[in-house]
Amino acid sequence: MQNQKKIRAVMLDLDGTLLDTAPDFVAVVNKLLLENERDELPHDTIRACVSNGSKALITLAFAIEESHEKFVSLRTRLLELYTQHIAVFTKPFPGIQELLDNLASRNIPWGIATNKPAAYTVPLMEQLAMQPAPAIVICPDHVQDSKPHPESLFLAATELKCTAEEIIYIGDHKRDIECGKRAGSITIAAAYGYIGDENIDNWQADYTVEHAQEIWPIVEKYL
């Protein structure tokens, strides 16, 4: 891809892109299963579903839909357990810290655009206390329309005093790439994230990386 523009900010999805949150979700999903006298699920089975949110995790674990009479109570309990276990095993993916350090060295702000509610995103980020800190954290609470709608990136651009076209957006889900493309941002698909069985090539991201260490060389092209 020919470099035709400069970037002024880098935005990342949270679960499966910036942070490997799956180990904590695996722990709480299996704890909930044991509480309900059910067998635990394999780590990889739960990991592949993490980016789809708590409702999808309940459907996966209990093979029930939202209309089921126990769905709401099970989801409520899952989120309660997650709040208690939010940053026990969670950590940045290998290569992320180096990326953030490199961005800081070039005075490029970074931020988060996630569909994870602020009630979980804020305490998670507070406990991790990442440095350099994100310049902005955008959750569904801050927009009218969540991803794949591009509103979160337009908001980021406004807050960071740039245009959406001057942002690189990185995500591990089709909705992330759709969000970025609709905003006019440069998109990077994180194949190291929680992809499941999807064909990542179908997302048509500008770039695809197998490891977070591959992100910085792409960013450098646009500086």
PyRosetta script that sets phi, psi and omega in degrees:
from pyrosetta import init, pose_from_sequence

init()
pose = pose_from_sequence("MQNQKKIRAVMLDLDGTLLDTAPDFVAVVNKLLLENERDELPHDTIRACVSNGSKALITLAFAIEESHEKFVSLRTRLLELYTQHIAVFTKPFPGIQELLDNLASRNIPWGIATNKPAAYTVPLMEQLAMQPAPAIVICPDHVQDSKPHPESLFLAATELKCTAEEIIYIGDHKRDIECGKRAGSITIAAAYGYIGDENIDNWQADYTVEHAQEIWPIVEKYL")
pose.set_psi(1, 131.6)
pose.set_omega(1, -178.9)
pose.set_phi(2, -78.0)
pose.set_psi(2, 133.7)
pose.set_omega(2, 177.5)
pose.set_phi(3, -77.5)
pose.set_psi(3, 113.7)
pose.set_omega(3, -178.5)
pose.set_phi(4, -115.0)
pose.set_psi(4, -1.6)
pose.set_omega(4, -175.4)
pose.set_phi(5, -152.1)
pose.set_psi(5, 163.0)
pose.set_omega(5, 177.4)
pose.set_phi(6, -101.4)
pose.set_psi(6, 150.4)
pose.set_omega(6, 177.1)
pose.set_phi(7, -110.4)
pose.set_psi(7, 153.8)
pose.set_omega(7, -178.9)
pose.set_phi(8, -124.4)
pose.set_psi(8, -2.7)
pose.set_omega(8, 178.6)
pose.set_phi(9, -160.4)
pose.set_psi(9, 156.0)
pose.set_omega(9, 175.1)
pose.set_phi(10, -125.5)
pose.set_psi(10, 126.5)
pose.set_omega(10, 177.7)
pose.set_phi(11, -114.5)
pose.set_psi(11, 143.4)
pose.set_omega(11, -179.8)
pose.set_phi(12, -129.1)
pose.set_psi(12, 146.4)
pose.set_omega(12, 165.4)
pose.set_phi(13, -67.5)
pose.set_psi(13, 163.0)
pose.set_omega(13, -175.9)
pose.set_phi(14, -92.5)
pose.set_psi(14, -77.1)
pose.set_omega(14, -176.6)
pose.set_phi(15, -67.2)
pose.set_psi(15, 121.9)
pose.set_omega(15, 175.7)
pose.set_phi(16, 87.4)
pose.set_psi(16, -1.4)
pose.set_omega(16, 179.2)
pose.set_phi(17, -127.5)
pose.set_psi(17, -63.3)
pose.set_omega(17, 175.3)
pose.set_phi(18, -80.2)
pose.set_psi(18, -49.8)
pose.set_omega(18, -173.6)
pose.set_phi(19, -119.4)
pose.set_psi(19, 142.8)
pose.set_omega(19, 171.8)
pose.set_phi(20, -89.7)
pose.set_psi(20, 86.9)
pose.set_omega(20, -178.3)
pose.set_phi(21, -88.6)
pose.set_psi(21, -8.2)
pose.set_omega(21, -174.5)
pose.set_phi(22, -55.7)
pose.set_psi(22, -42.4)
pose.set_omega(22, -177.9)
pose.set_phi(23, -56.9)
pose.set_psi(23, -36.4)
pose.set_omega(23, 177.8)
pose.set_phi(24, -72.5)
pose.set_psi(24, -36.4)
pose.set_omega(24, 176.1)
pose.set_phi(25, -66.8)
pose.set_psi(25, -40.0)
pose.set_omega(25, 177.1)
pose.set_phi(26, -58.2)
pose.set_psi(26, -45.2)
pose.set_omega(26, -178.8)
pose.set_phi(27, -61.5)
pose.set_psi(27, -44.8)
pose.set_omega(27, -175.0)
pose.set_phi(28, -78.1)
pose.set_psi(28, -34.4)
pose.set_omega(28, 176.1)
pose.set_phi(29, -62.9)
pose.set_psi(29, -45.7)
pose.set_omega(29, -179.4)
pose.set_phi(30, -69.5)
pose.set_psi(30, -31.7)
pose.set_omega(30, 174.5)
pose.set_phi(31, -64.3)
pose.set_psi(31, -41.9)
pose.set_omega(31, 178.3)
pose.set_phi(32, -64.7)
pose.set_psi(32, -40.2)
pose.set_omega(32, 177.2)
pose.set_phi(33, -61.5)
pose.set_psi(33, -44.9)
pose.set_omega(33, 179.7)
pose.set_phi(34, -64.6)
pose.set_psi(34, -36.8)
pose.set_omega(34, 177.2)
pose.set_phi(35, -61.1)
pose.set_psi(35, -28.8)
pose.set_omega(35, -179.2)
pose.set_phi(36, -102.7)
pose.set_psi(36, 19.9)
pose.set_omega(36, 175.2)
pose.set_phi(37, 56.9)
pose.set_psi(37, 43.4)
pose.set_omega(37, 176.8)
pose.set_phi(38, -120.7)
pose.set_psi(38, 157.8)
pose.set_omega(38, -179.9)
pose.set_phi(39, -71.8)
pose.set_psi(39, 148.6)
pose.set_omega(39, 176.6)
pose.set_phi(40, -69.3)
pose.set_psi(40, 157.0)
pose.set_omega(40, 176.8)
pose.set_phi(41, -101.9)
pose.set_psi(41, 153.0)
pose.set_omega(41, 177.6)
pose.set_phi(42, -62.5)
pose.set_psi(42, 149.4)
pose.set_omega(42, 179.6)
pose.set_phi(43, -52.4)
pose.set_psi(43, -49.1)
pose.set_omega(43, -174.6)
pose.set_phi(44, -66.0)
pose.set_psi(44, -31.3)
pose.set_omega(44, 178.8)
pose.set_phi(45, -64.6)
pose.set_psi(45, -44.2)
pose.set_omega(45, 179.7)
pose.set_phi(46, -72.4)
pose.set_psi(46, -42.1)
pose.set_omega(46, -177.7)
pose.set_phi(47, -54.3)
pose.set_psi(47, -43.7)
pose.set_omega(47, -176.5)
pose.set_phi(48, -65.0)
pose.set_psi(48, -17.6)
pose.set_omega(48, -174.7)
pose.set_phi(49, -103.2)
pose.set_psi(49, -7.9)
pose.set_omega(49, -171.6)
pose.set_phi(50, -57.6)
pose.set_psi(50, -42.9)
pose.set_omega(50, -176.6)
pose.set_phi(51, -66.3)
pose.set_psi(51, -12.7)
pose.set_omega(51, -179.1)
pose.set_phi(52, -87.8)
pose.set_psi(52, -5.2)
pose.set_omega(52, 173.4)
pose.set_phi(53, 94.1)
pose.set_psi(53, 175.9)
pose.set_omega(53, -173.3)
pose.set_phi(54, -66.5)
pose.set_psi(54, -34.7)
pose.set_omega(54, 179.4)
pose.set_phi(55, -63.7)
pose.set_psi(55, -43.0)
pose.set_omega(55, 179.8)
pose.set_phi(56, -65.3)
pose.set_psi(56, -34.7)
pose.set_omega(56, 179.3)
pose.set_phi(57, -66.8)
pose.set_psi(57, -37.4)
pose.set_omega(57, 177.1)
pose.set_phi(58, -67.3)
pose.set_psi(58, -43.7)
pose.set_omega(58, 177.4)
pose.set_phi(59, -60.1)
pose.set_psi(59, -42.8)
pose.set_omega(59, 178.7)
pose.set_phi(60, -62.7)
pose.set_psi(60, -48.5)
pose.set_omega(60, -172.9)
pose.set_phi(61, -71.3)
pose.set_psi(61, -36.7)
pose.set_omega(61, -172.6)
pose.set_phi(62, -114.5)
pose.set_psi(62, -0.5)
pose.set_omega(62, 178.9)
pose.set_phi(63, 54.2)
pose.set_psi(63, 43.4)
pose.set_omega(63, 177.2)
pose.set_phi(64, -129.7)
pose.set_psi(64, 156.4)
pose.set_omega(64, 178.0)
pose.set_phi(65, -98.6)
pose.set_psi(65, 172.9)
pose.set_omega(65, -177.4)
pose.set_phi(66, -61.2)
pose.set_psi(66, -23.5)
pose.set_omega(66, -179.1)
pose.set_phi(67, -76.0)
pose.set_psi(67, -12.5)
pose.set_omega(67, -178.2)
pose.set_phi(68, -65.7)
pose.set_psi(68, 142.9)
pose.set_omega(68, -174.1)
pose.set_phi(69, -63.3)
pose.set_psi(69, -24.2)
pose.set_omega(69, -178.4)
pose.set_phi(70, -98.1)
pose.set_psi(70, -2.8)
pose.set_omega(70, -173.2)
pose.set_phi(71, -59.4)
pose.set_psi(71, -49.4)
pose.set_omega(71, -175.5)
pose.set_phi(72, -63.2)
pose.set_psi(72, -44.4)
pose.set_omega(72, -178.2)
pose.set_phi(73, -67.4)
pose.set_psi(73, -36.8)
pose.set_omega(73, 177.9)
pose.set_phi(74, -67.2)
pose.set_psi(74, -41.5)
pose.set_omega(74, 179.1)
pose.set_phi(75, -66.0)
pose.set_psi(75, -41.7)
pose.set_omega(75, 178.0)
pose.set_phi(76, -59.2)
pose.set_psi(76, -43.5)
pose.set_omega(76, 179.2)
pose.set_phi(77, -67.1)
pose.set_psi(77, -38.8)
pose.set_omega(77, 178.0)
pose.set_phi(78, -59.9)
pose.set_psi(78, -46.1)
pose.set_omega(78, -179.1)
pose.set_phi(79, -68.0)
pose.set_psi(79, -32.2)
pose.set_omega(79, 175.5)
pose.set_phi(80, -64.7)
pose.set_psi(80, -45.0)
pose.set_omega(80, 177.8)
pose.set_phi(81, -64.0)
pose.set_psi(81, -39.0)
pose.set_omega(81, -179.2)
pose.set_phi(82, -65.8)
pose.set_psi(82, -39.9)
pose.set_omega(82, 178.0)
pose.set_phi(83, -58.1)
pose.set_psi(83, -36.4)
pose.set_omega(83, -179.7)
pose.set_phi(84, -77.0)
pose.set_psi(84, -15.3)
pose.set_omega(84, -170.6)
pose.set_phi(85, -131.4)
pose.set_psi(85, 32.0)
pose.set_omega(85, -164.0)
pose.set_phi(86, -74.8)
pose.set_psi(86, -27.0)
pose.set_omega(86, -176.5)
pose.set_phi(87, -139.4)
pose.set_psi(87, 37.2)
pose.set_omega(87, 179.8)
pose.set_phi(88, -76.6)
pose.set_psi(88, -49.5)
pose.set_omega(88, -177.9)
pose.set_phi(89, -111.6)
pose.set_psi(89, -12.4)
pose.set_omega(89, -176.0)
pose.set_phi(90, -65.3)
pose.set_psi(90, 138.0)
pose.set_omega(90, 177.0)
pose.set_phi(91, -157.4)
pose.set_psi(91, 161.4)
pose.set_omega(91, 177.1)
pose.set_phi(92, -62.2)
pose.set_psi(92, 147.2)
pose.set_omega(92, 175.3)
pose.set_phi(93, -63.7)
pose.set_psi(93, 150.2)
pose.set_omega(93, 176.1)
pose.set_phi(94, -54.6)
pose.set_psi(94, 132.0)
pose.set_omega(94, -179.4)
pose.set_phi(95, 98.4)
pose.set_psi(95, -18.5)
pose.set_omega(95, -178.3)
pose.set_phi(96, -68.6)
pose.set_psi(96, -44.5)
pose.set_omega(96, -178.6)
pose.set_phi(97, -60.7)
pose.set_psi(97, -40.7)
pose.set_omega(97, 178.0)
pose.set_phi(98, -63.0)
pose.set_psi(98, -39.2)
pose.set_omega(98, 176.9)
pose.set_phi(99, -60.6)
pose.set_psi(99, -47.8)
pose.set_omega(99, -178.2)
pose.set_phi(100, -65.0)
pose.set_psi(100, -38.7)
pose.set_omega(100, 177.4)
pose.set_phi(101, -63.9)
pose.set_psi(101, -41.3)
pose.set_omega(101, 178.9)
pose.set_phi(102, -64.7)
pose.set_psi(102, -41.2)
pose.set_omega(102, 177.9)
pose.set_phi(103, -61.6)
pose.set_psi(103, -43.8)
pose.set_omega(103, -179.9)
pose.set_phi(104, -62.2)
pose.set_psi(104, -37.7)
pose.set_omega(104, -178.7)
pose.set_phi(105, -66.1)
pose.set_psi(105, -21.2)
pose.set_omega(105, 179.3)
pose.set_phi(106, -108.2)
pose.set_psi(106, 10.5)
pose.set_omega(106, 179.1)
pose.set_phi(107, 58.6)
pose.set_psi(107, 37.0)
pose.set_omega(107, 175.8)
pose.set_phi(108, -101.2)
pose.set_psi(108, 115.0)
pose.set_omega(108, 179.8)
pose.set_phi(109, -69.4)
pose.set_psi(109, 151.0)
pose.set_omega(109, 174.6)
pose.set_phi(110, -126.3)
pose.set_psi(110, 157.0)
pose.set_omega(110, -179.8)
pose.set_phi(111, -153.1)
pose.set_psi(111, 179.8)
pose.set_omega(111, -176.8)
pose.set_phi(112, -122.0)
pose.set_psi(112, 133.7)
pose.set_omega(112, 170.4)
pose.set_phi(113, -126.7)
pose.set_psi(113, 108.8)
pose.set_omega(113, -171.9)
pose.set_phi(114, -132.2)
pose.set_psi(114, 156.4)
pose.set_omega(114, 171.5)
pose.set_phi(115, -94.5)
pose.set_psi(115, 7.2)
pose.set_omega(115, 177.0)
pose.set_phi(116, -79.9)
pose.set_psi(116, 126.0)
pose.set_omega(116, -178.1)
pose.set_phi(117, -57.5)
pose.set_psi(117, 151.5)
pose.set_omega(117, -178.8)
pose.set_phi(118, -59.9)
pose.set_psi(118, -29.1)
pose.set_omega(118, -179.1)
pose.set_phi(119, -59.3)
pose.set_psi(119, -24.1)
pose.set_omega(119, 178.8)
pose.set_phi(120, -109.5)
pose.set_psi(120, -35.0)
pose.set_omega(120, -179.6)
pose.set_phi(121, -64.8)
pose.set_psi(121, -46.1)
pose.set_omega(121, -175.2)
pose.set_phi(122, -63.2)
pose.set_psi(122, -51.8)
pose.set_omega(122, 179.2)
pose.set_phi(123, -64.9)
pose.set_psi(123, -32.6)
pose.set_omega(123, 177.4)
pose.set_phi(124, -62.5)
pose.set_psi(124, -49.3)
pose.set_omega(124, -179.3)
pose.set_phi(125, -67.0)
pose.set_psi(125, -33.7)
pose.set_omega(125, 177.8)
pose.set_phi(126, -65.1)
pose.set_psi(126, -41.3)
pose.set_omega(126, -179.2)
pose.set_phi(127, -69.4)
pose.set_psi(127, -36.0)
pose.set_omega(127, -179.2)
pose.set_phi(128, -77.2)
pose.set_psi(128, -30.3)
pose.set_omega(128, 177.5)
pose.set_phi(129, 47.4)
pose.set_psi(129, 52.7)
pose.set_omega(129, -177.0)
pose.set_phi(130, -65.6)
pose.set_psi(130, 141.7)
pose.set_omega(130, 176.8)
pose.set_phi(131, -131.6)
pose.set_psi(131, 132.6)
pose.set_omega(131, -2.1)
pose.set_phi(132, -65.0)
pose.set_psi(132, 146.0)
pose.set_omega(132, -176.8)
pose.set_phi(133, -74.2)
pose.set_psi(133, 152.7)
pose.set_omega(133, 176.5)
pose.set_phi(134, -65.5)
pose.set_psi(134, 141.8)
pose.set_omega(134, 178.4)
pose.set_phi(135, -74.4)
pose.set_psi(135, -24.9)
pose.set_omega(135, -179.0)
pose.set_phi(136, -155.7)
pose.set_psi(136, 143.0)
pose.set_omega(136, 175.2)
pose.set_phi(137, -128.5)
pose.set_psi(137, 115.8)
pose.set_omega(137, -177.0)
pose.set_phi(138, -111.8)
pose.set_psi(138, 121.0)
pose.set_omega(138, 179.1)
pose.set_phi(139, -113.9)
pose.set_psi(139, 171.9)
pose.set_omega(139, 178.0)
pose.set_phi(140, -57.4)
pose.set_psi(140, -27.3)
pose.set_omega(140, 179.9)
pose.set_phi(141, -62.9)
pose.set_psi(141, -20.3)
pose.set_omega(141, -173.1)
pose.set_phi(142, -98.6)
pose.set_psi(142, -2.2)
pose.set_omega(142, -177.4)
pose.set_phi(143, -133.5)
pose.set_psi(143, 161.5)
pose.set_omega(143, 174.2)
pose.set_phi(144, -76.8)
pose.set_psi(144, -38.3)
pose.set_omega(144, -175.6)
pose.set_phi(145, -126.3)
pose.set_psi(145, 124.9)
pose.set_omega(145, 179.3)
pose.set_phi(146, -78.9)
pose.set_psi(146, 168.6)
pose.set_omega(146, 174.5)
pose.set_phi(147, -56.1)
pose.set_psi(147, 141.6)
pose.set_omega(147, 18.1)
pose.set_phi(148, -84.1)
pose.set_psi(148, 1.9)
pose.set_omega(148, 174.5)
pose.set_phi(149, -60.4)
pose.set_psi(149, 142.4)
pose.set_omega(149, -176.0)
pose.set_phi(150, -81.6)
pose.set_psi(150, 3.9)
pose.set_omega(150, -173.8)
pose.set_phi(151, -55.4)
pose.set_psi(151, -38.3)
pose.set_omega(151, -177.4)
pose.set_phi(152, -62.2)
pose.set_psi(152, -36.9)
pose.set_omega(152, 178.8)
pose.set_phi(153, -76.1)
pose.set_psi(153, -32.8)
pose.set_omega(153, 174.9)
pose.set_phi(154, -65.3)
pose.set_psi(154, -39.3)
pose.set_omega(154, 177.0)
pose.set_phi(155, -64.6)
pose.set_psi(155, -43.3)
pose.set_omega(155, 178.1)
pose.set_phi(156, -59.0)
pose.set_psi(156, -44.3)
pose.set_omega(156, -179.7)
pose.set_phi(157, -60.9)
pose.set_psi(157, -43.0)
pose.set_omega(157, 178.7)
pose.set_phi(158, -61.6)
pose.set_psi(158, -47.3)
pose.set_omega(158, -177.4)
pose.set_phi(159, -68.0)
pose.set_psi(159, -34.2)
pose.set_omega(159, -177.8)
pose.set_phi(160, -91.9)
pose.set_psi(160, 2.8)
pose.set_omega(160, 176.7)
pose.set_phi(161, 57.7)
pose.set_psi(161, 49.4)
pose.set_omega(161, 173.9)
pose.set_phi(162, -143.8)
pose.set_psi(162, -174.0)
pose.set_omega(162, 175.0)
pose.set_phi(163, -103.1)
pose.set_psi(163, 161.3)
pose.set_omega(163, 178.3)
pose.set_phi(164, -62.7)
pose.set_psi(164, -28.8)
pose.set_omega(164, 178.3)
pose.set_phi(165, -68.5)
pose.set_psi(165, -16.6)
pose.set_omega(165, 179.6)
pose.set_phi(166, -97.2)
pose.set_psi(166, 16.3)
pose.set_omega(166, 179.8)
pose.set_phi(167, -114.4)
pose.set_psi(167, 138.2)
pose.set_omega(167, 165.9)
pose.set_phi(168, -97.6)
pose.set_psi(168, 129.1)
pose.set_omega(168, 179.1)
pose.set_phi(169, -118.1)
pose.set_psi(169, 130.7)
pose.set_omega(169, -175.2)
pose.set_phi(170, -118.7)
pose.set_psi(170, 130.5)
pose.set_omega(170, 179.3)
pose.set_phi(171, -154.9)
pose.set_psi(171, 163.1)
pose.set_omega(171, -176.8)
pose.set_phi(172, -112.3)
pose.set_psi(172, 17.4)
pose.set_omega(172, -179.0)
pose.set_phi(173, -135.5)
pose.set_psi(173, 150.6)
pose.set_omega(173, 179.7)
pose.set_phi(174, -54.5)
pose.set_psi(174, -37.7)
pose.set_omega(174, -178.4)
pose.set_phi(175, -66.0)
pose.set_psi(175, -29.4)
pose.set_omega(175, 177.6)
pose.set_phi(176, -65.8)
pose.set_psi(176, -46.7)
pose.set_omega(176, -178.6)
pose.set_phi(177, -67.4)
pose.set_psi(177, -39.6)
pose.set_omega(177, 177.0)
pose.set_phi(178, -62.4)
pose.set_psi(178, -42.4)
pose.set_omega(178, 177.9)
pose.set_phi(179, -58.3)
pose.set_psi(179, -48.8)
pose.set_omega(179, -179.1)
pose.set_phi(180, -63.0)
pose.set_psi(180, -43.5)
pose.set_omega(180, -178.8)
pose.set_phi(181, -65.7)
pose.set_psi(181, -40.6)
pose.set_omega(181, -179.7)
pose.set_phi(182, -68.0)
pose.set_psi(182, -27.3)
pose.set_omega(182, 178.2)
pose.set_phi(183, -82.9)
pose.set_psi(183, -14.5)
pose.set_omega(183, -177.3)
pose.set_phi(184, 87.9)
pose.set_psi(184, 11.4)
pose.set_omega(184, -179.6)
pose.set_phi(185, -80.9)
pose.set_psi(185, 164.8)
pose.set_omega(185, 171.0)
pose.set_phi(186, -80.6)
pose.set_psi(186, 132.6)
pose.set_omega(186, -173.8)
pose.set_phi(187, -114.2)
pose.set_psi(187, 140.6)
pose.set_omega(187, 175.2)
pose.set_phi(188, -128.0)
pose.set_psi(188, 122.1)
pose.set_omega(188, 177.4)
pose.set_phi(189, -88.0)
pose.set_psi(189, 126.2)
pose.set_omega(189, -178.4)
pose.set_phi(190, -91.4)
pose.set_psi(190, 92.9)
pose.set_omega(190, -177.8)
pose.set_phi(191, -70.0)
pose.set_psi(191, -12.0)
pose.set_omega(191, 178.2)
pose.set_phi(192, -81.1)
pose.set_psi(192, -5.6)
pose.set_omega(192, -175.2)
pose.set_phi(193, -85.2)
pose.set_psi(193, -150.9)
pose.set_omega(193, -172.8)
pose.set_phi(194, -95.5)
pose.set_psi(194, 73.7)
pose.set_omega(194, -170.5)
pose.set_phi(195, -84.3)
pose.set_psi(195, -34.2)
pose.set_omega(195, -174.7)
pose.set_phi(196, 70.3)
pose.set_psi(196, -142.0)
pose.set_omega(196, -175.9)
pose.set_phi(197, -93.7)
pose.set_psi(197, 5.1)
pose.set_omega(197, -176.8)
pose.set_phi(198, -68.0)
pose.set_psi(198, 149.6)
pose.set_omega(198, 173.3)
pose.set_phi(199, -88.5)
pose.set_psi(199, 104.3)
pose.set_omega(199, -173.6)
pose.set_phi(200, -63.8)
pose.set_psi(200, -24.1)
pose.set_omega(200, 179.2)
pose.set_phi(201, -63.6)
pose.set_psi(201, -27.6)
pose.set_omega(201, -179.1)
pose.set_phi(202, -69.3)
pose.set_psi(202, -15.5)
pose.set_omega(202, -179.7)
pose.set_phi(203, -75.0)
pose.set_psi(203, -22.3)
pose.set_omega(203, 178.2)
pose.set_phi(204, 59.0)
pose.set_psi(204, 44.1)
pose.set_omega(204, 173.7)
pose.set_phi(205, -69.4)
pose.set_psi(205, 158.2)
pose.set_omega(205, 177.5)
pose.set_phi(206, -65.1)
pose.set_psi(206, -35.1)
pose.set_omega(206, 178.3)
pose.set_phi(207, -141.4)
pose.set_psi(207, 156.8)
pose.set_omega(207, 172.6)
pose.set_phi(208, -131.4)
pose.set_psi(208, 134.0)
pose.set_omega(208, 178.6)
pose.set_phi(209, -121.7)
pose.set_psi(209, 142.7)
pose.set_omega(209, 178.0)
pose.set_phi(210, -92.2)
pose.set_psi(210, -13.4)
pose.set_omega(210, -177.0)
pose.set_phi(211, -150.1)
pose.set_psi(211, 145.0)
pose.set_omega(211, -178.9)
pose.set_phi(212, -61.7)
pose.set_psi(212, -23.7)
pose.set_omega(212, 178.5)
pose.set_phi(213, -64.9)
pose.set_psi(213, -17.4)
pose.set_omega(213, -179.2)
pose.set_phi(214, -83.6)
pose.set_psi(214, -6.5)
pose.set_omega(214, -175.6)
pose.set_phi(215, -74.2)
pose.set_psi(215, -45.7)
pose.set_omega(215, -174.7)
pose.set_phi(216, -57.9)
pose.set_psi(216, -44.1)
pose.set_omega(216, 178.3)
pose.set_phi(217, -58.2)
pose.set_psi(217, -31.4)
pose.set_omega(217, 176.0)
pose.set_phi(218, -70.2)
pose.set_psi(218, -46.4)
pose.set_omega(218, 179.9)
pose.set_phi(219, -57.2)
pose.set_psi(219, -42.8)
pose.set_omega(219, -177.3)
pose.set_phi(220, -57.4)
pose.set_psi(220, -30.4)
pose.set_omega(220, 179.8)
pose.set_phi(221, -62.7)
pose.set_psi(221, -23.2)
pose.set_omega(221, -173.3)
pose.set_phi(222, -108.0)
pose.set_psi(222, 15.3)
pose.set_omega(222, -179.6)
pose.set_phi(223, -97.8)
pose.dump_pdb("model.pdb")
